Amino acid sequence: MVVPKHKWDEAEAIVDGCLTEHAILLSGYGGATTTNLQKLEEAKKPKHAAISLIGEPTLYPHLPELIKTFHKRGMTTFVVTNGTRPEMVARISPTQLYISLDALDKETYMEVCNPVGDTWDNINESLELMRTKDTRTVIRVTLVDGLNIKSPEKYAKLIEKAEPDYVEVKAYMHLGFSRQRLPRSAMPSHDIVHSFAERLADELGYEIADEAEISRVVLLSKNGRVEKIE
């Protein structure tokens, strides 16, 4: 995959900007009578940075430096990638690394993800790299009714390449631009998610460690426990 040529912001500038905008978001709470002032003071000192929410973070060429900069500020980092740039996956060491795996084979991948180019081999390479990482690792599987809820044994074979600490099985949510191409019925119920997660856990030899029905998500763990990150 070719990364577009841009004038990229430096890592320090991004971290400074994130902290400034975070403070702005909190600025109005101090005058509210319903605000817990102790919680507000805690919120002014963020501990965790999620590098994931808009676009594909591994396209940013200074991602390793960005992670290190957050760590120098005493914060943890959570990177979520689609795995299409294994060369960057090899370079980064966040506190927790997620790879989104939303297809059980190449055919399903092309249908569900509609990638720009054929990047299925890249994803498989990233899965192989994940098992070598000295950090906490997670595979995230987003289930879309009518598209990819099938053959948990095939998902298991892919996930076994990565040997993640956790597997997060969650439902697609009918939000954002996805509403223009998917019906509301594409959201599987929590019962469907739980059932699929149970079958996947059996294939992997993992255990259900936690779940949240309201979010339609089930967490699988190698040892059935969740290790908390401070």
N, CA, C and O of each residue as an XYZ file, in Angstrom:
920
protein
N       0.842     -1.198      0.000
C       0.000      0.000      0.000
C       0.877      1.247      0.000
O       1.809      1.351      0.797
N       0.580      2.196     -0.894
C       1.355      3.424     -0.997
C       0.745      4.482     -0.085
O      -0.454      4.755     -0.158
N       1.578      5.081      0.780
C       1.106      6.138      1.668
C       1.174      7.463      0.926
O       2.233      7.803      0.397
N       0.080      8.228      0.865
C       0.086      9.511      0.155
C       1.154     10.443      0.712
O       1.449     10.423      1.907
N       1.734     11.267     -0.177
C       2.741     12.231      0.252
C       2.051     13.474      0.783
O       1.343     14.172      0.057
N       2.271     13.733      2.054
C       1.683     14.904      2.693
C       2.743     15.548      3.570
O       3.797     14.965      3.823
N       2.456     16.735      4.021
C       3.271     17.343      5.064
C       2.655     16.900      6.386
O       1.621     17.417      6.810
N       3.298     15.948      7.020
C       2.739     15.325      8.217
C       3.075     16.137      9.461
O       4.179     16.668      9.584
N       2.121     16.231     10.382
C       2.384     16.857     11.681
C       3.357     15.993     12.471
O       3.324     14.765     12.384
N       4.222     16.642     13.241
C       5.150     15.908     14.091
C       4.409     15.320     15.289
O       3.354     15.812     15.690
N       4.982     14.264     15.846
C       4.339     13.555     16.962
C       4.098     14.470     18.158
O       3.021     14.433     18.753
N       5.088     15.293     18.520
C       4.940     16.190     19.675
C       3.769     17.150     19.479
O       3.020     17.431     20.415
N       3.621     17.649     18.249
C       2.536     18.599     17.972
C       1.179     17.921     18.110
O       0.231     18.531     18.604
N       1.076     16.670     17.681
C      -0.190     15.942     17.786
C      -0.555     15.698     19.248
O      -1.702     15.901     19.646
N       0.412     15.266     20.038
C       0.136     15.012     21.452
C      -0.260     16.304     22.158
O      -1.231     16.327     22.914
N       0.493     17.385     21.912
C       0.144     18.672     22.516
C      -1.270     19.090     22.105
O      -2.045     19.570     22.932
N      -1.599     18.906     20.825
C      -2.923     19.272     20.343
C      -4.024     18.448     20.979
O      -5.084     18.974     21.316
N      -3.774     17.146     21.146
C      -4.770     16.266     21.786
C      -5.049     16.715     23.217
O      -6.202     16.778     23.641
N      -3.992     17.024     23.952
C      -4.163     17.421     25.351
C      -4.852     18.776     25.461
O      -5.650     18.997     26.372
N      -4.545     19.688     24.529
C      -5.204     20.994     24.529
C      -6.696     20.851     24.253
O      -7.519     21.445     24.949
N      -7.044     20.067     23.242
C      -8.458     19.872     22.897
C      -9.197     19.132     23.997
O     -10.373     19.396     24.244
N      -8.510     18.202     24.664
C      -9.129     17.487     25.789
C      -9.492     18.470     26.899
O     -10.572     18.383     27.483
N      -8.588     19.401     27.186
C      -8.853     20.399     28.226
C     -10.029     21.295     27.837
O     -10.834     21.674     28.688
N     -10.127     21.632     26.549
C     -11.239     22.465     26.078
C     -12.570     21.735     26.259
O     -13.564     22.340     26.661
N     -12.587     20.449     25.964
C     -13.816     19.669     26.124
C     -14.303     19.662     27.566
O     -15.507     19.604     27.817
N     -13.376     19.721     28.510
C     -13.739     19.659     29.930
C     -14.043     21.028     30.533
O     -14.559     21.115     31.647
N     -13.728     22.090     29.808
C     -13.703     23.428     30.404
C     -15.036     23.878     30.987
O     -15.048     24.647     31.947
N     -16.152     23.425     30.441
C     -17.436     23.899     30.936
C     -17.971     23.180     32.153
O     -18.922     23.644     32.780
N     -17.367     22.042     32.500
C     -17.924     21.232     33.580
C     -17.705     21.837     34.966
O     -18.454     21.542     35.898
N     -16.693     22.675     35.105
C     -16.389     23.233     36.422
C     -17.503     24.109     36.974
O     -17.619     24.264     38.190
N     -18.319     24.679     36.108
C     -19.384     25.560     36.568
C     -20.722     24.883     36.772
O     -21.698     25.538     37.138
N     -20.785     23.578     36.540
C     -22.047     22.851     36.684
C     -22.190     22.313     38.105
O     -21.255     21.727     38.650
N     -23.351     22.511     38.694
C     -23.569     22.066     40.072
C     -23.619     20.545     40.176
O     -23.450     19.996     41.264
N     -23.850     19.862     39.062
C     -23.946     18.401     39.073
C     -22.593     17.721     38.870
O     -22.510     16.493     38.913
N     -21.542     18.494     38.652
C     -20.221     17.924     38.370
C     -19.560     17.395     39.631
O     -19.535     18.066     40.663
N     -19.028     16.188     39.536
C     -18.195     15.636     40.600
C     -16.802     16.229     40.421
O     -16.079     15.850     39.499
N     -16.425     17.151     41.292
C     -15.179     17.899     41.110
C     -13.944     16.999     41.216
O     -12.924     17.257     40.576
N     -14.043     15.957     42.016
C     -12.917     15.034     42.114
C     -12.700     14.309     40.778
O     -11.571     14.166     40.311
N     -13.805     13.857     40.177
C     -13.721     13.191     38.879
C     -13.236     14.167     37.807
O     -12.507     13.775     36.896
N     -13.632     15.418     37.911
C     -13.204     16.421     36.942
C     -11.692     16.607     36.999
O     -11.028     16.682     35.966
N     -11.156     16.682     38.212
C      -9.699     16.831     38.353
C      -8.971     15.613     37.788
O      -7.918     15.743     37.165
N      -9.542     14.427     38.014
C      -8.940     13.219     37.450
C      -8.970     13.264     35.921
O      -8.014     12.865     35.257
N     -10.084     13.757     35.377
C     -10.241     13.798     33.927
C      -9.265     14.771     33.277
O      -8.933     14.619     32.101
N      -8.808     15.757     34.017
C      -7.866     16.731     33.473
C      -6.476     16.133     33.251
O      -5.620     16.743     32.611
N      -6.269     14.942     33.784
C      -4.971     14.273     33.636
C      -5.192     12.921     32.960
O      -5.139     11.889     33.628
N      -5.437     12.907     31.650
C      -5.741     11.650     30.948
C      -4.589     10.660     31.047
O      -3.416     11.034     31.020
N      -4.955      9.387     31.163
C      -3.962      8.323     31.315
C      -3.813      7.461     30.067
O      -2.810      6.766     29.903
N      -4.807      7.507     29.193
C      -4.827      6.587     28.059
C      -5.083      7.337     26.756
O      -5.847      8.302     26.727
N      -4.448      6.896     25.696
C      -4.650      7.477     24.368
C      -5.068      6.379     23.403
O      -4.347      5.398     23.218
N      -6.238      6.547     22.786
C      -6.711      5.605     21.771
C      -6.352      6.155     20.394
O      -6.840      7.209     19.989
N      -5.501      5.435     19.687
C      -5.049      5.873     18.364
C      -5.775      4.995     17.349
O      -5.246      3.992     16.871
N      -7.020      5.409     17.033
C      -7.832      4.461     16.273
C      -9.081      5.021     15.642
O      -9.587      4.431     14.687
N      -9.598      6.117     16.119
C     -11.007      6.416     15.887
C     -11.334      6.950     14.496
O     -12.462      6.775     14.035
N     -10.401      7.585     13.818
C     -10.685      8.135     12.494
C      -9.610      7.647     11.528
O      -8.436      7.988     11.677
N     -10.009      6.851     10.540
C      -9.049      6.400      9.539
C      -8.167      5.266     10.030
O      -8.431      4.656     11.066
N      -7.119      4.994      9.273
C      -6.190      3.903      9.572
C      -4.890      4.477     10.127
O      -4.133      5.101      9.382
N      -4.608      4.280     11.427
C      -3.457      4.947     12.061
C      -2.097      4.547     11.498
O      -1.147      5.325     11.582
N      -1.984      3.345     10.923
C      -0.672      2.926     10.425
C      -0.283      3.651      9.136
O       0.831      3.464      8.646
N      -1.169      4.468      8.580
C      -0.797      5.310      7.438
C       0.065      6.492      7.872
O       0.766      7.088      7.055
N       0.012      6.828      9.158
C       0.817      7.944      9.680
C       2.268      7.486      9.813
O       2.549      6.583     10.601
N       3.197      8.084      9.065
C       4.571      7.570      9.037
C       5.336      7.727     10.342
O       6.340      7.047     10.555
N       4.870      8.627     11.229
C       5.573      8.848     12.495
C       4.855      8.163     13.663
O       4.999      8.578     14.813
N       4.089      7.121     13.367
C       3.324      6.442     14.417
C       4.208      5.914     15.548
O       3.827      6.070     16.708
N       5.363      5.299     15.284
C       6.211      4.842     16.402
C       6.609      5.992     17.331
O       6.627      5.838     18.552
N       6.929      7.154     16.732
C       7.297      8.314     17.549
C       6.102      8.843     18.332
O       6.252      9.290     19.470
N       4.914      8.794     17.728
C       3.708      9.248     18.422
C       3.451      8.394     19.657
O       3.143      8.919     20.727
N       3.578      7.094     19.510
C       3.377      6.177     20.638
C       4.390      6.463     21.738
O       4.032      6.540     22.913
N       5.655      6.619     21.356
C       6.705      6.894     22.342
C       6.454      8.219     23.055
O       6.714      8.339     24.252
N       5.950      9.212     22.326
C       5.690     10.521     22.927
C       4.588     10.436     23.972
O       4.708     11.020     25.048
N       3.512      9.711     23.663
C       2.462      9.503     24.660
C       3.029      8.778     25.887
O       2.712      9.134     27.021
N       3.858      7.775     25.658
C       4.436      7.025     26.770
C       5.316      7.926     27.643
O       5.309      7.803     28.868
N       6.071      8.830     27.014
C       6.913      9.756     27.781
C       6.084     10.686     28.645
O       6.552     11.184     29.669
N       4.841     10.917     28.221
C       3.932     11.768     29.017
C       3.224     10.956     30.106
O       2.335     11.473     30.784
N       3.612      9.694     30.275
C       3.022      8.859     31.319
C       1.692      8.259     30.951
O       0.928      7.868     31.833
N       1.389      8.173     29.648
C       0.107      7.650     29.194
C       0.281      6.302     28.504
O       1.343      6.007     27.955
N      -0.767      5.490     28.536
C      -0.770      4.241     27.784
C      -1.326      4.507     26.392
O      -1.983      5.522     26.162
N      -1.060      3.589     25.463
C      -1.542      3.754     24.090
C      -2.256      2.492     23.631
O      -1.828      1.371     23.906
N      -3.361      2.711     22.922
C      -4.145      1.623     22.352
C      -4.260      1.886     20.843
O      -4.918      2.839     20.427
N      -3.634      1.057     20.045
C      -3.655      1.222     18.596
C      -4.576      0.168     17.986
O      -4.447     -1.023     18.271
N      -5.506      0.619     17.146
C      -6.392     -0.289     16.432
C      -6.096     -0.156     14.944
O      -6.215      0.934     14.385
N      -5.710     -1.260     14.296
C      -5.367     -1.242     12.888
C      -6.143     -2.314     12.132
O      -6.570     -3.316     12.707
N      -6.317     -2.085     10.834
C      -6.949     -3.114     10.002
C      -5.932     -4.114      9.468
O      -6.290     -5.055      8.759
N      -4.660     -3.908      9.811
C      -3.634     -4.894      9.466
C      -3.126     -4.830      8.044
O      -2.388     -5.718      7.618
N      -3.502     -3.798      7.292
C      -3.120     -3.751      5.879
C      -1.696     -3.234      5.659
O      -1.194     -3.275      4.536
N      -1.045     -2.751      6.713
C       0.333     -2.267      6.571
C       1.243     -2.987      7.574
O       1.630     -2.407      8.588
N       1.581     -4.236      7.292
C       2.390     -5.024      8.225
C       3.755     -4.410      8.518
O       4.313     -4.622      9.595
N       4.294     -3.651      7.567
C       5.601     -3.026      7.813
C       5.542     -2.046      8.970
O       6.533     -1.877      9.681
N       4.391     -1.390      9.178
C       4.236     -0.493     10.319
C       3.869     -1.268     11.580
O       4.298     -0.912     12.678
N       3.084     -2.316     11.426
C       2.766     -3.173     12.580
C       4.058     -3.708     13.207
O       4.161     -3.829     14.428
N       5.028     -4.023     12.371
C       6.307     -4.541     12.860
C       7.077     -3.498     13.658
O       7.887     -3.856     14.513
N       6.839     -2.213     13.395
C       7.644     -1.148     13.999
C       7.083     -0.619     15.314
O       7.821     -0.013     16.090
N       5.807     -0.830     15.583
C       5.178     -0.163     16.723
C       5.106     -1.056     17.956
O       5.028     -2.281     17.865
N       5.134     -0.395     19.115
C       5.023     -1.103     20.395
C       4.087     -0.338     21.330
O       4.537      0.236     22.321
N       2.800     -0.328     21.024
C       1.845      0.333     21.915
C       1.606     -0.505     23.168
O       2.067     -1.642     23.265
N       0.885      0.068     24.118
C       0.522     -0.687     25.313
C      -0.381     -1.853     24.944
O      -0.261     -2.950     25.491
N      -1.286     -1.598     24.007
C      -2.195     -2.646     23.546
C      -2.406     -2.492     22.044
O      -2.686     -1.399     21.552
N      -2.268     -3.598     21.331
C      -2.414     -3.594     19.878
C      -3.637     -4.404     19.478
O      -3.756     -5.583     19.812
N      -4.544     -3.753     18.757
C      -5.715     -4.421     18.195
C      -5.511     -4.612     16.689
O      -4.966     -3.737     16.017
N      -5.945     -5.746     16.171
C      -6.119     -5.911     14.740
C      -7.581     -6.283     14.499
O      -8.096     -7.236     15.082
N      -8.239     -5.514     13.628
C      -9.624     -5.812     13.277
C      -9.648     -6.895     12.201
O      -9.057     -6.738     11.132
N     -10.331     -7.983     12.496
C     -10.429     -9.104     11.562
C     -11.912     -9.348     11.310
O     -12.596     -9.973     12.121
N     -12.398     -8.850     10.182
C     -13.836     -8.872      9.929
C     -14.240     -9.838      8.827
O     -15.349     -9.759      8.299
N     -13.332    -10.755      8.481
C     -13.649    -11.732      7.441
C     -12.888    -13.020      7.711
O     -11.795    -13.003      8.279
N     -13.474    -14.132      7.299
C     -12.878    -15.439      7.549
C     -12.057    -15.943      6.377
O     -11.301    -16.905      6.511
N     -12.205    -15.283      5.205
C     -11.433    -15.674      4.030
C     -11.386    -14.483      3.069
O     -12.033    -13.461      3.294
N     -10.615    -14.636      2.004
C     -10.412    -13.522      1.076
C     -11.715    -13.101      0.409
O     -11.973    -11.907      0.253
N     -12.533    -14.062      0.018
C     -13.792    -13.743     -0.663
C     -14.686    -12.885      0.222
O     -15.237    -11.881     -0.228
N     -14.828    -13.285      1.480
C     -15.653    -12.518      2.416
C     -15.035    -11.155      2.683
O     -15.745    -10.156      2.804
N     -13.710    -11.117      2.774
C     -13.007     -9.846      3.007
C     -13.303     -8.837      1.901
O     -13.585     -7.671      2.177
N     -13.240     -9.283      0.661
C     -13.492     -8.372     -0.457
C     -14.929     -7.853     -0.426
O     -15.183     -6.703     -0.785
N     -15.867     -8.698      0.002
C     -17.272     -8.301      0.051
C     -17.563     -7.374      1.225
O     -18.247     -6.362      1.065
N     -17.049     -7.715      2.399
C     -17.374     -6.974      3.619
C     -16.612     -5.657      3.696
O     -17.192     -4.618      4.013
N     -15.312     -5.696      3.406
C     -14.456     -4.528      3.636
C     -14.251     -3.661      2.400
O     -13.868     -2.497      2.520
N     -14.502     -4.217      1.207
C     -14.353     -3.459     -0.031
C     -13.037     -2.685     -0.045
O     -13.050     -1.461     -0.170
N     -11.894     -3.380      0.082
C     -10.607     -2.694      0.226
C     -10.154     -2.022     -1.066
O     -10.586     -2.386     -2.160
N      -9.280     -1.037     -0.917
C      -8.625     -0.409     -2.060
C      -7.416     -1.283     -2.400
O      -6.361     -1.146     -1.779
N      -7.558     -2.166     -3.365
C      -6.486     -3.093     -3.696
C      -6.648     -4.403     -2.945
O      -7.509     -4.539     -2.075
N      -5.817     -5.351     -3.293
C      -5.846     -6.676     -2.664
C      -4.863     -6.697     -1.496
O      -3.657     -6.847     -1.695
N      -5.382     -6.546     -0.280
C      -4.523     -6.472      0.903
C      -4.725     -7.664      1.848
O      -4.300     -7.618      3.003
N      -5.367     -8.724      1.362
C      -5.618     -9.892      2.212
C      -4.310    -10.519      2.693
O      -4.212    -10.921      3.852
N      -3.306    -10.609      1.820
C      -2.019    -11.171      2.221
C      -1.351    -10.288      3.275
O      -0.676    -10.795      4.172
N      -1.535     -8.978      3.171
C      -0.974     -8.065      4.167
C      -1.557     -8.331      5.552
O      -0.843     -8.322      6.554
N      -2.869     -8.568      5.588
C      -3.534     -8.840      6.863
C      -2.986    -10.123      7.476
O      -2.722    -10.172      8.678
N      -2.815    -11.145      6.672
C      -2.262    -12.398      7.182
C      -0.843    -12.209      7.705
O      -0.455    -12.829      8.695
N      -0.067    -11.353      7.040
C       1.289    -11.065      7.522
C       1.245    -10.335      8.861
O       2.055    -10.605      9.748
N       0.295     -9.409      9.005
C       0.160     -8.688     10.279
C      -0.245     -9.628     11.406
O       0.204     -9.475     12.541
N      -1.095    -10.601     11.090
C      -1.488    -11.584     12.096
C      -0.276    -12.386     12.562
O      -0.124    -12.657     13.754
N       0.581    -12.764     11.622
C       1.805    -13.495     11.976
C       2.717    -12.630     12.840
O       3.355    -13.127     13.768
N       2.776    -11.333     12.534
C       3.618    -10.424     13.302
C       3.097    -10.232     14.725
O       3.879    -10.066     15.661
N       1.783    -10.255     14.880
C       1.195     -9.986     16.195
C       1.718    -10.945     17.250
O       1.935    -10.549     18.395
N       1.921    -12.185     16.883
C       2.376    -13.179     17.865
C       3.782    -12.884     18.373
O       4.188    -13.420     19.404
N       4.541    -12.029     17.659
C       5.912    -11.703     18.057
C       5.974    -10.453     18.924
O       7.044    -10.116     19.432
N       4.857     -9.758     19.106
C       4.875     -8.469     19.794
C       4.953     -8.648     21.309
O       4.276     -9.497     21.888
N       5.790     -7.831     21.929
C       5.942     -7.858     23.385
C       5.015     -6.814     24.002
O       5.466     -5.878     24.662
N       3.725     -6.987     23.779
C       2.715     -6.073     24.274
C       1.406     -6.834     24.377
O       1.315     -7.967     23.904
N       0.385     -6.233     24.987
C      -0.904     -6.902     25.059
C      -1.578     -6.835     23.688
O      -1.564     -5.793     23.033
N      -2.162     -7.946     23.262
C      -2.691     -8.031     21.906
C      -4.143     -8.503     21.904
O      -4.566     -9.308     22.734
N      -4.887     -7.967     20.936
C      -6.315     -8.267     20.826
C      -6.695     -8.390     19.355
O      -6.273     -7.579     18.530
N      -7.485     -9.397     19.032
C      -8.137     -9.483     17.731
C      -9.589     -9.069     17.927
O     -10.277     -9.589     18.805
N     -10.053     -8.127     17.103
C     -11.439     -7.669     17.184
C     -12.197     -8.187     15.963
O     -11.780     -7.968     14.825
N     -13.309     -8.874     16.207
C     -14.165     -9.397     15.136
C     -15.514     -8.697     15.227
O     -16.242     -8.857     16.207
N     -15.841     -7.918     14.197
C     -17.133     -7.234     14.143
C     -18.076     -8.047     13.270
O     -17.815     -8.254     12.085
N     -19.167     -8.504     13.858
C     -20.110     -9.374     13.157
C     -21.217     -8.563     12.494
O     -21.846     -7.710     13.120
N     -21.442     -8.850     11.209
C     -22.493     -8.187     10.442
C     -23.465     -9.260      9.961
O     -23.096    -10.158      9.204
N     -24.701     -9.152     10.409
C     -25.688    -10.174     10.056
C     -25.889    -10.227      8.539
O     -26.072     -9.203      7.881
N     -25.848    -11.452      8.005
C     -26.024    -11.641      6.581
C     -24.744    -11.572      5.777
O     -24.759    -11.816      4.571
N     -23.603    -11.234      6.441
C     -22.343    -11.098      5.712
C     -21.224    -12.004      6.230
O     -20.625    -12.746      5.451
N     -20.938    -11.953      7.519
C     -19.734    -12.653      7.992
C     -19.931    -13.500      9.249
O     -18.951    -13.898      9.878
N     -21.168    -13.779      9.621
C     -21.403    -14.604     10.808
C     -21.503    -16.060     10.369
O     -22.597    -16.596     10.194
N     -20.360    -16.683     10.195
C     -20.322    -18.065      9.720
C     -18.940    -18.656      9.973
O     -17.954    -17.936     10.123
N     -18.896    -19.955     10.015
C     -17.646    -20.727     10.071
C     -16.653    -20.216     11.118
O     -15.570    -19.754     10.761
N     -17.007    -20.292     12.407
C     -16.058    -19.845     13.435
C     -14.730    -20.597     13.383
O     -13.702    -20.071     13.807
N     -14.749    -21.833     12.863
C     -13.501    -22.591     12.775
C     -12.520    -21.940     11.807
O     -11.308    -22.059     11.984
N     -13.035    -21.247     10.773
C     -12.145    -20.555      9.832
C     -11.559    -19.289     10.460
O     -10.391    -18.969     10.242
N     -12.375    -18.570     11.241
C     -11.844    -17.439     11.989
C     -10.751    -17.923     12.944
O      -9.708    -17.284     13.086
N     -11.004    -19.048     13.589
C     -10.051    -19.580     14.569
C      -8.693    -19.857     13.937
O      -7.659    -19.589     14.549
N      -8.685    -20.389     12.727
C      -7.417    -20.683     12.058
C      -6.614    -19.408     11.806
O      -5.389    -19.401     11.931
N      -7.311    -18.335     11.452
C      -6.630    -17.055     11.256
C      -6.132    -16.486     12.581
O      -5.001    -16.010     12.679
N      -6.990    -16.541     13.598
C      -6.635    -15.978     14.900
C      -5.470    -16.733     15.526
O      -4.647    -16.143     16.226
N      -5.402    -18.020     15.278
C      -4.296    -18.828     15.821
C      -2.939    -18.364     15.306
O      -1.918    -18.567     15.964
N      -2.927    -17.739     14.128
C      -1.666    -17.193     13.607
C      -1.128    -16.093     14.520
O       0.082    -15.934     14.683
N      -2.056    -15.338     15.111
C      -1.680    -14.168     15.905
C      -1.432    -14.492     17.377
O      -0.684    -13.784     18.052
N      -2.057    -15.559     17.874
C      -1.966    -15.925     19.298
C      -2.232    -14.725     20.208
O      -1.419    -14.429     21.083
N      -3.363    -14.028     20.015
C      -3.631    -12.830     20.825
C      -3.963    -13.179     22.273
O      -4.387    -14.294     22.578
N      -3.765    -12.211     23.150
C      -4.156    -12.396     24.548
C      -5.679    -12.436     24.680
O      -6.229    -13.159     25.511
N      -6.345    -11.642     23.838
C      -7.804    -11.538     23.912
C      -8.401    -11.540     22.505
O      -7.738    -11.192     21.528
N      -9.664    -11.939     22.432
C     -10.452    -11.815     21.212
C     -11.753    -11.108     21.594
O     -12.479    -11.562     22.478
N     -12.034    -10.011     20.929
C     -13.246     -9.239     21.192
C     -14.230     -9.477     20.051
O     -13.956     -9.126     18.903
N     -15.364    -10.069     20.368
C     -16.399    -10.344     19.375
C     -17.545     -9.369     19.614
O     -18.158     -9.372     20.681
N     -17.829     -8.539     18.619
C     -18.822     -7.489     18.825
C     -19.769     -7.386     17.638
O     -19.477     -7.866     16.543
N     -20.888     -6.762     17.876
C     -21.890     -6.566     16.828
C     -21.612     -5.292     16.045
O     -21.176     -4.286     16.606
N     -21.866     -5.346     14.759
C     -21.904     -4.128     13.947
C     -22.997     -3.216     14.498
O     -24.081     -3.677     14.858
N     -22.700     -1.914     14.560
C     -23.686     -0.934     14.994
C     -24.120     -0.074     13.808
O     -23.284      0.396     13.037
N     -25.412      0.125     13.669
C     -25.994      0.842     12.531
C     -25.837      2.349     12.744
O     -26.783      3.047     13.108
N     -24.598      2.832     12.503
C     -24.261      4.225     12.770
C     -23.478      4.804     11.595
O     -22.949      4.068     10.763
N     -23.414      6.129     11.542
C     -22.569      6.798     10.569
C     -22.956      6.487      9.132
O     -24.110      6.189      8.826
N     -21.944      6.565      8.249
C     -22.186      6.362      6.823
C     -22.555      4.924      6.480
O     -23.061      4.654      5.391
N     -22.301      3.998      7.411
C     -22.672      2.602      7.134
C     -24.172      2.463      6.917
O     -24.621      1.505      6.289
N     -24.944      3.405      7.429
C     -26.406      3.348      7.257
C     -26.824      3.523      5.799
O     -27.949      3.193      5.425
N     -25.906      4.047      4.977
C     -26.222      4.231      3.565
C     -26.077      2.943      2.766
O     -26.544      2.865      1.630
N     -25.436      1.931      3.347
C     -25.226      0.695      2.586
C     -25.659     -0.565      3.328
O     -25.705     -1.645      2.739
N     -25.977     -0.435      4.614
C     -26.411     -1.591      5.391
C     -27.733     -1.287      6.082
O     -27.934     -0.170      6.561
N     -28.645     -2.268      6.144
C     -29.911     -2.054      6.854
C     -29.720     -2.182      8.361
O     -28.724     -2.737      8.823
N     -30.653     -1.680      9.101
C     -30.592     -1.791     10.555
C     -30.574     -3.258     10.998
O     -30.007     -3.598     12.036
N     -31.201     -4.112     10.198
C     -31.247     -5.546     10.527
C     -29.880     -6.213     10.452
O     -29.732     -7.360     10.873
N     -28.871     -5.511      9.919
C     -27.510     -6.070      9.862
C     -26.866     -6.127     11.239
O     -25.831     -6.769     11.415
N     -27.478     -5.450     12.227
C     -26.965     -5.518     13.597
C     -27.405     -6.828     14.240
O     -28.602     -7.013     14.457
N     -26.501     -7.734     14.551
C     -26.905     -8.967     15.231
C     -27.247     -8.698     16.692
O     -26.701     -7.783     17.310
N     -28.144     -9.494     17.231
C     -28.504     -9.368     18.648
C     -27.352     -9.854     19.519
O     -26.425    -10.504     19.037
N     -27.422     -9.531     20.799
C     -26.378    -10.000     21.710
C     -26.386    -11.523     21.814
O     -25.333    -12.143     21.969
N     -27.563    -12.120     21.731
C     -27.638    -13.585     21.781
C     -26.862    -14.222     20.632
O     -26.178    -15.228     20.817
N     -26.975    -13.624     19.440
C     -26.233    -14.146     18.288
C     -24.731    -13.966     18.493
O     -23.949    -14.875     18.216
N     -24.331    -12.789     18.979
C     -22.915    -12.522     19.241
C     -22.370    -13.488     20.282
O     -21.279    -14.036     20.125
N     -23.140    -13.692     21.346
C     -22.696    -14.590     22.422
C     -22.555    -16.021     21.903
O     -21.576    -16.702     22.206
N     -23.525    -16.467     21.130
C     -23.476    -17.829     20.595
C     -22.256    -18.021     19.696
O     -21.560    -19.031     19.798
N     -22.001    -17.055     18.820
C     -20.839    -17.151     17.935
C     -19.548    -17.123     18.747
O     -18.613    -17.871     18.461
N     -19.501    -16.263     19.757
C     -18.304    -16.159     20.604
C     -18.033    -17.479     21.332
O     -16.881    -17.894     21.464
N     -19.086    -18.127     21.798
C     -18.921    -19.426     22.460
C     -18.313    -20.456     21.508
O     -17.410    -21.202     21.888
N     -18.802    -20.493     20.291
C     -18.285    -21.456     19.307
C     -16.836    -21.140     18.948
O     -16.016    -22.042     18.778
N     -16.532    -19.840     18.834
C     -15.160    -19.432     18.530
C     -14.221    -19.772     19.688
O     -13.093    -20.217     19.472
N     -14.696    -19.559     20.919
C     -13.884    -19.889     22.096
C     -13.563    -21.375     22.129
O     -12.441    -21.761     22.455
N     -14.540    -22.208     21.794
C     -14.316    -23.658     21.773
C     -13.253    -24.029     20.744
O     -12.409    -24.888     20.999
N     -13.296    -23.384     19.592
C     -12.322    -23.670     18.539
C     -10.912    -23.254     18.957
O      -9.936    -23.927     18.627
N     -10.814    -22.131     19.691
C      -9.516    -21.578     20.065
C      -8.969    -22.140     21.372
O      -7.765    -22.085     21.622
N      -9.850    -22.677     22.198
C      -9.430    -23.066     23.537
C      -9.359    -21.882     24.482
O      -8.653    -21.931     25.489
N     -10.093    -20.808     24.161
C     -10.177    -19.633     25.027
C     -11.433    -19.745     25.895
O     -12.230    -20.671     25.743
N     -11.593    -18.781     26.810
C     -12.770    -18.737     27.673
C     -13.421    -17.370     27.593
O     -12.756    -16.373     27.312
N     -14.735    -17.323     27.843
C     -15.406    -16.027     27.938
C     -15.006    -15.368     29.249
O     -15.249    -15.900     30.332
N     -14.379    -14.182     29.127
C     -13.896    -13.471     30.311
C     -14.863    -12.394     30.769
O     -14.923    -12.073     31.956
N     -15.624    -11.832     29.826
C     -16.559    -10.760     30.173
C     -17.476    -10.514     28.982
O     -17.202    -10.963     27.869
N     -18.553     -9.804     29.226
C     -19.451     -9.414     28.144
C     -20.307     -8.244     28.599
O     -20.500     -8.023     29.795
N     -20.821     -7.493     27.619
C     -21.704     -6.367     27.912
C     -22.874     -6.441     26.938
O     -22.727     -6.155     25.749
N     -24.031     -6.826     27.455
C     -25.190     -7.021     26.589
C     -25.611     -5.727     25.920
O     -25.992     -5.737     24.750
N     -25.549     -4.606     26.642
C     -25.998     -3.336     26.081
C     -25.142     -2.922     24.886
O     -25.621     -2.231     23.988
N     -23.858     -3.349     24.875
C     -22.954     -3.037     23.764
C     -22.846     -4.178     22.765
O     -22.202     -4.037     21.725
N     -23.476     -5.310     23.076
C     -23.440     -6.493     22.209
C     -21.996     -6.922     21.932
O     -21.587     -7.061     20.780
N     -21.252     -7.123     22.989
C     -19.842     -7.489     22.851
C     -19.484     -8.572     23.861
O     -19.964     -8.559     24.995
N     -18.638     -9.506     23.442
C     -18.163    -10.595     24.299
C     -16.642    -10.644     24.196
O     -16.086    -10.590     23.099
N     -15.976    -10.746     25.337
C     -14.519    -10.785     25.370
C     -14.042    -12.189     25.715
O     -14.455    -12.766     26.720
N     -13.172    -12.729     24.873
C     -12.554    -14.027     25.109
C     -11.118    -13.826     25.586
O     -10.432    -12.900     25.153
N     -10.679    -14.696     26.472
C      -9.330    -14.603     27.023
C      -8.700    -15.986     27.070
O      -9.395    -16.993     27.208
N      -7.384    -16.025     26.955
C      -6.677    -17.300     27.033
C      -6.901    -17.987     28.372
O      -7.051    -19.207     28.439
N      -6.922    -17.183     29.447
C      -7.041    -17.770     30.782
C      -8.366    -17.449     31.468
O      -8.545    -17.745     32.649
N      -9.294    -16.843     30.722
C     -10.593    -16.539     31.311
C     -10.618    -15.312     32.187
O     -11.631    -15.024     32.825
N      -9.487    -14.565     32.229
C      -9.411    -13.367     33.075
C      -9.054    -12.160     32.219
O      -8.577    -12.288     31.092
N      -9.301    -10.978     32.792
C      -8.923     -9.717     32.147
C      -7.897     -9.027     33.042
O      -8.182     -8.711     34.196
N      -6.722     -8.802     32.510
C      -5.674     -8.111     33.256
C      -5.843     -6.606     33.072
O      -5.811     -6.108     31.947
N      -6.021     -5.887     34.171
C      -6.280     -4.467     34.094
C      -5.004     -3.676     33.793
O      -3.940     -3.955     34.346
N      -5.134     -2.681     32.904
C      -4.029     -1.755     32.626
C      -4.284     -0.484     33.388
O      -5.330      0.144     33.225
N      -3.347     -0.101     34.213
C      -3.493      1.140     35.023
C      -3.160      2.371     34.168
O      -3.222      3.498     34.658
